[in-house]
Amino acid sequence: MSQMLRSALMFARRPWAKPATALDVFHTRFRVLPWDCDLNLHLTNTRYPAWLDLARTEFFLRLGTGPLFVRKGWRSVLASQTLTFVREIKPLALVDVESRVLHWDRKYFYMEHRFLVDGRLHAKALARIAVLKGGRVRSLASMLQAVARLKNEPDELQEAPPAPLEVLAKIELLGAKRQAEEERGL
């Protein structure tokens, strides 16, 4: 129920949010409410991925992809996500989820999410996301081009930033996993 309320509030704020580019840093803020906590009296582990879904929704809305998703059949899917917990987040804390696109290739784009309380890192996530249209995987660059065409703006393609070592290591690990699965016939 709280996730639906947070989604509704995000959509209500949306008309006043300023547009952004894919390389901007995005901030989504949450307050840790009592029902977000577990028996250890800190933010429960299940809330982190839920908040990341909202942060990515905010990212797509700020890019101007709403019409693509609603009318043109585009969608995004989370391919994988790794969370690293640094320290607990206490009840009533104001959490700033800082999100940024680290890299993209022809198939996926990679986002880093940082959970900050008073500017201090409490958790970090690395997400691998695919963009789909018509059941086929498209690149983030092709989605950005579609947004530009929809807005009748110049079709200036943003170049993907060079991949940080953490992203390169994850890409290599996922490639090895995929190859092992293919060899086993999965």
GUTIPA-840131 format. One record per residue: residue number from 1; chain; x, y, z of N, C-alpha, C in turn. Coordinates in Angstrom, 3 decimals. Each point is the difference from the previous one (the first is absolute). Layout:
N
ATOM NUM A X Y Z X Y Z X Y Z .
...
end
This chain:
186
ATOM 1 A 0.817 -1.195 0.000 -0.817 1.195 0.000 0.863 1.262 0.000 .
ATOM 2 A 1.075 0.013 0.802 0.850 1.189 0.054 0.691 0.238 -1.345 .
ATOM 3 A 0.307 -1.082 -0.732 0.627 0.144 -1.317 -0.956 0.691 -0.969 .
ATOM 4 A -1.279 -0.360 0.056 -0.987 0.638 -0.876 -0.143 1.474 0.349 .
ATOM 5 A -0.001 0.323 1.278 -0.102 1.394 0.429 1.221 0.790 -0.459 .
ATOM 6 A 1.175 -0.592 0.153 1.212 0.688 -0.450 -0.017 0.188 -1.518 .
ATOM 7 A -0.500 -0.989 -0.745 -0.118 0.132 -1.463 -0.957 1.130 -0.359 .
ATOM 8 A -1.133 0.061 0.673 -0.984 1.056 -0.273 0.595 1.377 0.267 .
ATOM 9 A 0.732 0.137 1.094 0.630 1.286 0.312 1.041 0.377 -1.052 .
ATOM 10 A 0.743 -0.986 -0.492 0.995 0.261 -1.028 -0.673 0.500 -1.281 .
ATOM 11 A -1.105 -0.639 -0.409 -0.702 0.433 -1.203 -0.644 1.367 0.198 .
ATOM 12 A -0.439 0.303 1.216 -0.593 1.306 0.278 1.046 1.110 -0.095 .
ATOM 13 A 1.231 -0.287 0.403 1.086 0.983 -0.072 0.530 0.161 -1.418 .
ATOM 14 A -0.193 -0.988 -0.826 0.629 -0.066 -1.313 -0.157 1.245 -0.870 .
ATOM 15 A -1.169 0.629 -0.108 -0.109 1.143 -0.906 0.946 1.149 0.346 .
ATOM 16 A 0.459 0.067 1.227 0.864 1.094 0.412 1.469 -0.370 -0.017 .
ATOM 17 A 0.297 -1.244 -0.260 1.406 -0.432 -0.032 0.647 0.485 -1.290 .
ATOM 18 A 1.215 0.477 0.113 0.669 0.501 -1.200 0.529 -1.161 -0.826 .
ATOM 19 A -0.024 0.143 -1.339 0.501 -1.067 -0.870 1.488 -0.237 0.247 .
ATOM 20 A 0.454 -1.175 -0.374 1.388 -0.365 0.249 0.545 -0.770 -1.190 .
ATOM 21 A 1.304 -0.194 0.010 0.652 -0.834 -1.006 0.456 -1.293 0.669 .
ATOM 22 A 0.324 -0.971 -0.796 0.374 -1.318 0.532 1.273 0.038 0.839 .
ATOM 23 A 0.838 0.997 -0.201 1.261 0.056 0.734 -0.075 0.855 1.264 .
ATOM 24 A -1.179 0.537 0.298 -0.177 0.765 1.236 -0.017 -0.940 1.202 .
ATOM 25 A 0.234 0.570 1.163 -0.146 -0.738 1.254 -1.419 0.281 0.494 .
ATOM 26 A -0.724 -1.056 0.343 -1.390 0.104 0.426 -0.089 -0.249 1.496 .
ATOM 27 A -0.854 0.766 0.666 -0.200 -0.162 1.442 -1.465 -0.303 0.271 .
ATOM 28 A -0.254 -1.070 0.721 -1.343 -0.362 0.439 0.071 -0.148 1.511 .
ATOM 29 A -0.867 0.707 0.697 0.070 0.006 1.466 -1.148 -0.792 0.612 .
ATOM 30 A 0.342 -0.713 1.065 -0.967 -0.804 0.743 0.195 0.242 1.495 .
ATOM 31 A -1.075 -0.117 0.728 0.063 0.036 1.464 -0.247 -1.418 0.479 .
ATOM 32 A 0.827 -0.511 0.902 -0.176 -1.337 0.554 -1.128 0.069 1.024 .
ATOM 33 A -1.118 -0.570 -0.346 -1.171 0.006 0.877 -0.025 -1.293 0.820 .
ATOM 34 A -0.772 -0.032 1.072 0.010 -1.201 0.863 -0.284 -1.299 -0.743 .
ATOM 35 A -0.878 0.018 -0.988 -0.333 -1.230 -0.723 1.079 -0.384 -1.019 .
ATOM 36 A 1.039 0.836 -0.151 1.143 -0.335 -0.852 1.075 -0.752 0.781 .
ATOM 37 A -0.202 -0.175 1.303 1.023 -0.588 0.866 -0.330 -1.455 0.321 .
ATOM 38 A 1.053 -0.756 0.327 -0.182 -1.384 0.416 0.154 -0.112 1.515 .
ATOM 39 A 0.088 -1.210 0.500 0.097 -0.202 1.445 1.303 0.529 0.598 .
ATOM 40 A 0.998 0.234 -0.838 1.257 0.573 0.475 -0.051 1.525 0.098 .
ATOM 41 A -1.175 0.561 -0.285 -0.229 1.444 0.047 0.932 0.789 -0.921 .
ATOM 42 A 0.151 -0.525 -1.214 0.655 0.754 -1.062 -0.707 -0.323 -1.313 .
ATOM 43 A 0.344 0.733 -1.046 -0.634 -0.195 -1.309 0.147 -1.459 -0.420 .
ATOM 44 A -1.138 -0.641 -0.277 0.026 -1.403 -0.377 0.626 -0.181 -1.389 .
ATOM 45 A 0.661 -1.125 -0.197 0.707 -0.257 -1.258 -0.922 -0.004 -1.217 .
ATOM 46 A -1.269 -0.320 0.192 -0.925 -0.050 -1.144 -0.364 1.392 -0.511 .
ATOM 47 A 0.201 1.023 0.792 -0.371 1.348 -0.404 0.997 0.579 -1.002 .
ATOM 48 A 1.255 -0.411 0.075 1.018 0.548 -0.905 -0.357 -0.221 -1.476 .
ATOM 49 A -0.282 -1.243 -0.431 -0.366 -0.187 -1.412 -1.289 0.734 -0.383 .
ATOM 50 A -0.953 0.072 0.923 -1.248 0.710 -0.296 0.283 1.483 -0.246 .
ATOM 51 A 0.847 0.586 0.824 0.340 1.407 -0.189 0.806 0.210 -1.275 .
ATOM 52 A 0.804 -0.987 -0.374 0.759 0.115 -1.246 -0.924 -0.023 -1.212 .
ATOM 53 A -1.067 -0.794 0.065 -1.005 0.021 -1.076 -0.586 1.403 -0.159 .
ATOM 54 A -0.313 0.635 1.122 -0.544 1.362 -0.053 1.041 0.990 -0.525 .
ATOM 55 A 1.246 -0.152 0.413 1.056 0.896 -0.473 0.173 -0.129 -1.515 .
ATOM 56 A -0.061 -1.231 -0.516 0.130 -0.180 -1.453 -1.229 0.530 -0.737 .
ATOM 57 A -1.168 -0.129 0.596 -1.202 0.586 -0.614 0.154 1.509 -0.094 .
ATOM 58 A 0.476 0.603 1.076 0.267 1.448 -0.003 1.006 0.353 -1.088 .
ATOM 59 A 1.038 -0.798 -0.166 1.010 0.197 -1.044 -0.664 0.026 -1.382 .
ATOM 60 A -0.813 -1.006 -0.293 -0.648 -0.058 -1.314 -0.968 1.155 -0.206 .
ATOM 61 A -0.747 0.368 1.028 -0.924 1.128 -0.131 0.741 1.298 -0.281 .
ATOM 62 A 1.098 0.221 0.701 0.769 1.236 -0.192 0.660 0.053 -1.379 .
ATOM 63 A 0.277 -1.177 -0.586 0.544 -0.025 -1.366 -1.072 0.319 -1.039 .
ATOM 64 A -1.263 -0.069 0.395 -1.085 0.273 -0.936 -0.485 -1.225 -0.747 .
ATOM 65 A 0.207 -1.190 0.567 -0.382 -1.237 -0.687 -1.446 -0.410 0.250 .
ATOM 66 A -0.727 0.732 0.822 -1.386 -0.367 0.316 -0.829 -0.330 -1.230 .
ATOM 67 A -0.047 0.907 -1.013 -0.778 -0.303 -1.208 0.488 -1.243 -0.744 .
ATOM 68 A 1.301 -0.258 0.019 0.522 -1.210 -0.656 -0.528 -1.247 0.695 .
ATOM 69 A -0.017 0.042 1.327 -0.437 -1.160 0.770 -1.503 -0.199 -0.122 .
ATOM 70 A -0.756 1.081 0.015 -1.464 -0.101 -0.003 -0.552 -0.262 -1.402 .
ATOM 71 A 0.508 0.726 -1.007 -0.613 -0.069 -1.336 0.803 -0.773 -1.041 .
ATOM 72 A 1.292 -0.124 0.198 0.846 -0.572 -1.048 0.507 -1.408 0.303 .
ATOM 73 A -0.355 -0.570 1.151 0.353 -1.386 0.298 1.399 -0.229 0.543 .
ATOM 74 A 0.693 1.050 0.402 1.311 -0.168 0.611 -0.188 -0.438 1.445 .
ATOM 75 A 1.000 -0.682 0.542 -0.003 -0.335 1.422 1.429 -0.317 0.423 .
ATOM 76 A 0.192 -0.032 1.301 1.324 -0.337 0.514 -0.134 -1.206 0.905 .
ATOM 77 A 1.053 -0.806 0.041 0.017 -1.165 0.881 1.341 -0.038 0.718 .
ATOM 78 A -0.067 -0.365 1.259 1.200 -0.156 0.792 0.588 -1.372 -0.312 .
ATOM 79 A 1.212 -0.019 -0.526 0.638 -1.271 -0.346 0.736 -0.591 1.197 .
ATOM 80 A 0.655 0.855 0.775 0.663 -0.460 1.223 0.271 1.204 0.885 .
ATOM 81 A 0.219 -0.303 1.273 0.266 1.069 0.958 0.816 -0.571 1.155 .
ATOM 82 A 1.014 0.715 0.400 0.832 -0.392 1.117 -0.055 1.099 1.040 .
ATOM 83 A -0.335 -0.376 1.232 -0.068 0.954 1.104 1.121 -0.281 0.985 .
ATOM 84 A 0.643 1.047 0.449 1.016 -0.111 1.029 -0.415 0.885 1.164 .
ATOM 85 A -0.115 -0.591 1.173 -0.419 0.737 1.187 1.245 0.430 0.772 .
ATOM 86 A 0.073 1.268 0.332 1.153 0.545 0.707 -0.328 0.190 1.473 .
ATOM 87 A -1.121 0.658 0.275 -0.447 0.203 1.385 -1.515 0.095 0.003 .
ATOM 88 A -0.599 -0.229 1.153 -1.459 -0.003 0.096 -0.564 1.407 -0.115 .
ATOM 89 A -1.277 0.049 -0.396 -0.723 1.268 -0.078 -1.104 -0.047 1.049 .
ATOM 90 A 0.030 0.956 0.886 -0.905 0.034 1.156 -1.377 0.566 -0.374 .
ATOM 91 A -1.024 -0.288 0.841 -1.342 0.544 -0.227 0.019 1.532 -0.049 .
ATOM 92 A -0.870 0.539 -0.826 -0.221 1.434 -0.199 1.142 0.719 -0.701 .
ATOM 93 A 1.022 -0.732 -0.412 1.105 0.628 -0.733 -0.496 0.460 -1.370 .
ATOM 94 A 0.551 1.107 -0.466 -0.268 0.478 -1.351 1.087 -0.572 -0.904 .
ATOM 95 A -0.410 -0.827 -0.947 0.941 -0.711 -0.868 -0.026 0.627 -1.389 .
ATOM 96 A 1.163 0.333 -0.499 0.154 0.531 -1.355 0.574 -1.126 -0.857 .
ATOM 97 A -0.799 -0.484 -0.949 0.498 -1.009 -0.935 0.553 0.759 -1.202 .
ATOM 98 A 1.309 -0.035 -0.132 0.704 0.692 -1.072 0.231 -1.012 -1.119 .
ATOM 99 A -0.508 0.293 -1.184 0.078 -0.945 -1.121 0.720 0.638 -1.173 .
ATOM 100 A 0.815 -0.812 -0.667 0.669 0.503 -1.202 0.240 -1.155 -0.958 .
ATOM 101 A -0.073 0.311 -1.279 0.334 -0.979 -1.037 1.519 -0.027 -0.113 .
ATOM 102 A 0.565 -1.182 0.123 1.452 -0.146 -0.081 0.481 -0.286 -1.413 .
ATOM 103 A -0.801 -0.794 -0.725 0.451 -0.455 -1.316 -1.188 -0.625 -0.723 .
ATOM 104 A 0.065 -0.053 -1.311 -0.953 -0.807 -0.760 0.693 -0.573 -1.214 .
ATOM 105 A -0.560 -1.107 -0.447 0.485 -0.635 -1.214 -1.218 -0.247 -0.882 .
ATOM 106 A 0.113 -0.864 -0.974 -1.126 -0.202 -0.928 -1.164 -0.748 0.639 .
ATOM 107 A 0.239 -0.634 1.144 -1.042 -0.830 0.589 -0.473 0.497 1.368 .
ATOM 108 A 0.884 0.427 0.854 -0.357 0.384 1.372 0.547 1.378 0.335 .
ATOM 109 A -0.567 0.564 1.064 0.678 1.130 0.620 0.138 -0.295 1.478 .
ATOM 110 A 0.996 0.630 0.592 0.399 -0.303 1.375 -0.166 1.251 0.850 .
ATOM 111 A -0.728 -0.144 1.099 -0.246 1.114 0.913 0.586 -0.310 1.364 .
ATOM 112 A 0.562 1.022 0.591 0.444 -0.094 1.378 -0.995 0.769 0.857 .
ATOM 113 A -0.396 -0.599 1.104 -0.883 0.652 0.970 0.727 0.026 1.333 .
ATOM 114 A -0.001 1.152 0.634 0.644 0.145 1.307 -1.036 0.485 1.004 .
ATOM 115 A -0.108 -0.697 1.109 -0.910 0.376 1.080 0.777 0.863 0.989 .
ATOM 116 A -0.346 1.278 0.061 0.717 0.945 0.840 -0.905 0.523 1.108 .
ATOM 117 A 0.528 0.081 1.197 -0.683 0.637 1.128 0.964 1.061 0.511 .
ATOM 118 A -0.448 1.247 -0.039 0.859 1.130 0.392 1.323 -0.015 -0.767 .
ATOM 119 A -0.063 -0.355 -1.270 1.182 -0.021 -0.850 0.926 -1.184 0.208 .
ATOM 120 A -0.361 -0.911 0.877 0.840 -1.159 0.317 -0.550 -1.255 -0.681 .
ATOM 121 A 0.875 -0.776 -0.626 -0.403 -1.198 -0.725 -0.453 -1.099 0.961 .
ATOM 122 A -1.209 -0.554 -0.264 -0.523 -1.096 0.818 -0.184 -1.281 -0.802 .
ATOM 123 A -0.215 0.124 -1.306 -0.130 -1.173 -0.865 0.257 0.447 -1.434 .
ATOM 124 A 0.336 -0.976 -0.823 0.300 0.281 -1.397 -0.558 -1.126 -0.853 .
ATOM 125 A -0.526 0.339 -1.160 -0.536 -1.013 -0.907 0.526 0.245 -1.406 .
ATOM 126 A 0.211 -1.082 -0.715 0.350 0.061 -1.413 -1.074 -0.778 -0.745 .
ATOM 127 A -0.684 0.688 -0.914 -1.101 -0.611 -0.739 0.337 -0.077 -1.487 .
ATOM 128 A -0.377 -1.119 -0.609 0.132 -0.202 -1.449 -1.417 -0.017 -0.549 .
ATOM 129 A -0.300 0.907 -0.914 -1.372 0.218 -0.457 -0.059 -0.105 -1.516 .
ATOM 130 A -1.044 -0.629 -0.481 -0.239 -0.086 -1.444 -1.219 0.841 -0.342 .
ATOM 131 A 0.030 0.569 -1.189 -1.133 0.758 -0.520 -0.567 -0.823 -1.155 .
ATOM 132 A -1.316 -0.198 0.013 -0.658 -0.820 -1.024 -0.998 0.822 -0.800 .
ATOM 133 A -0.121 -0.350 -1.271 -1.074 0.514 -0.854 -0.376 -1.116 -0.949 .
ATOM 134 A -1.277 -0.309 -0.012 -0.463 -1.070 -0.874 0.595 -1.349 0.358 .
ATOM 135 A 0.289 -0.220 1.265 0.549 -1.273 0.448 1.476 -0.183 -0.295 .
ATOM 136 A 0.635 1.021 -0.566 1.423 -0.093 -0.328 0.792 0.973 0.860 .
ATOM 137 A 1.190 -0.423 0.387 0.872 0.860 0.790 0.536 1.116 -0.881 .
ATOM 138 A -0.093 1.217 0.509 0.529 1.190 -0.687 1.036 0.645 0.915 .
ATOM 139 A 0.818 0.834 -0.549 1.002 0.684 0.812 -0.614 1.233 0.654 .
ATOM 140 A 0.631 0.445 1.063 -0.433 1.250 0.628 0.125 1.147 -0.996 .
ATOM 141 A 1.031 -0.034 -0.834 0.189 1.045 -1.008 -1.190 0.064 -0.954 .
ATOM 142 A -0.544 -1.153 -0.418 -1.155 0.017 -0.909 -1.239 0.547 0.698 .
ATOM 143 A -0.148 -0.253 1.304 -1.122 0.570 0.729 0.162 1.513 0.115 .
ATOM 144 A 1.213 0.473 0.259 0.236 1.441 0.086 -0.264 0.680 -1.336 .
ATOM 145 A 0.337 -0.672 -1.093 -0.303 0.540 -1.329 -1.510 0.072 -0.216 .
ATOM 146 A -0.737 -1.019 0.444 -1.462 0.007 -0.137 -0.623 1.133 0.816 .
ATOM 147 A 0.540 0.270 1.183 -0.491 1.121 0.816 0.239 1.315 -0.727 .
ATOM 148 A 1.184 0.166 -0.587 0.323 1.232 -0.733 -0.946 0.190 -1.182 .
ATOM 149 A -0.289 -1.071 -0.739 -0.937 0.095 -1.135 -1.396 0.359 0.488 .
ATOM 150 A -0.414 -0.590 1.112 -1.320 0.276 0.565 -0.138 1.469 0.391 .
ATOM 151 A 1.071 0.588 0.491 -0.013 1.399 0.425 0.368 0.963 -1.129 .
ATOM 152 A 0.236 -0.547 -1.206 0.442 0.798 -1.148 1.265 0.789 0.323 .
ATOM 153 A 0.914 -0.650 0.654 1.286 0.604 0.342 1.063 -0.599 -0.899 .
ATOM 154 A 1.136 0.662 -0.104 1.089 -0.578 -0.801 0.383 -1.375 0.535 .
ATOM 155 A 0.299 -0.877 -0.906 0.310 -1.387 0.342 1.472 -0.144 0.359 .
ATOM 156 A 0.416 0.709 1.049 1.393 -0.041 0.420 0.215 -1.222 0.880 .
ATOM 157 A 0.764 -0.927 -0.490 0.254 -1.232 0.743 1.055 0.252 1.068 .
ATOM 158 A -0.366 -0.310 1.231 0.973 0.097 1.076 0.867 -1.246 -0.043 .
ATOM 159 A 1.282 0.219 0.127 0.928 -1.125 -0.007 0.055 -0.620 1.388 .
ATOM 160 A 0.060 -1.298 0.050 0.074 -0.701 1.281 1.300 0.335 0.695 .
ATOM 161 A -0.063 0.256 1.304 1.244 0.232 0.734 0.814 -1.284 0.059 .
ATOM 162 A 1.322 0.113 0.137 0.805 -1.218 0.115 -0.398 -0.773 1.253 .
ATOM 163 A -0.019 -1.296 -0.121 -0.455 -0.845 1.111 1.025 -0.022 1.125 .
ATOM 164 A -0.453 0.255 1.247 0.904 -0.149 1.144 0.400 -1.467 0.175 .
ATOM 165 A 1.093 -0.234 0.720 0.497 -1.364 0.201 -1.044 -0.911 0.621 .
ATOM 166 A -0.800 0.517 0.935 -1.040 -0.806 0.644 -1.007 -0.513 -1.024 .
ATOM 167 A -0.380 0.863 -0.940 -0.962 -0.394 -1.036 0.643 -0.994 -0.953 .
ATOM 168 A 1.248 0.250 -0.391 0.692 -0.940 -0.893 0.119 -1.381 0.634 .
ATOM 169 A 0.285 -0.039 1.302 0.106 -1.284 0.697 -1.350 -0.716 0.009 .
ATOM 170 A -1.080 0.744 0.214 -1.315 -0.623 0.021 -0.385 -0.500 -1.396 .
ATOM 171 A 0.298 0.766 -1.032 -0.297 -0.421 -1.369 0.745 -1.299 -0.311 .
ATOM 172 A 1.275 -0.057 0.391 0.800 -1.203 -0.237 -0.565 -1.198 0.766 .
ATOM 173 A -0.375 0.204 1.247 -0.563 -1.077 0.819 -1.312 -0.511 -0.596 .
ATOM 174 A -0.861 0.914 -0.437 -1.275 -0.405 -0.582 0.210 -0.741 -1.322 .
ATOM 175 A 1.001 0.442 -0.787 0.316 -0.692 -1.249 0.473 -1.424 0.251 .
ATOM 176 A 0.835 -0.177 1.022 0.494 -1.335 0.355 -1.149 -0.884 0.480 .
ATOM 177 A -0.906 0.581 0.760 -1.163 -0.762 0.491 -0.881 -0.450 -1.166 .
ATOM 178 A -0.244 0.922 -0.920 -0.829 -0.316 -1.162 0.650 -1.107 -0.830 .
ATOM 179 A 1.316 0.085 -0.186 0.706 -1.008 -0.782 -0.075 -1.364 0.691 .
ATOM 180 A 0.160 -0.044 1.316 -0.075 -1.265 0.748 -1.401 -0.603 -0.119 .
ATOM 181 A -1.017 0.835 0.048 -1.376 -0.496 -0.140 -0.228 -0.579 -1.390 .
ATOM 182 A 0.549 0.662 -1.023 -0.151 -0.502 -1.357 0.695 -1.348 -0.179 .
ATOM 183 A 1.178 -0.144 0.626 0.747 -1.248 -0.109 -0.731 -1.152 0.691 .
ATOM 184 A -0.738 0.304 1.073 -0.764 -1.023 0.717 -1.360 -0.236 -0.649 .
ATOM 185 A -0.331 0.792 -1.014 -1.270 -0.177 -0.696 -1.192 0.597 0.712 .
ATOM 186 A 0.229 0.995 0.827 -1.094 0.659 0.717 -0.596 1.123 -0.816 .
end
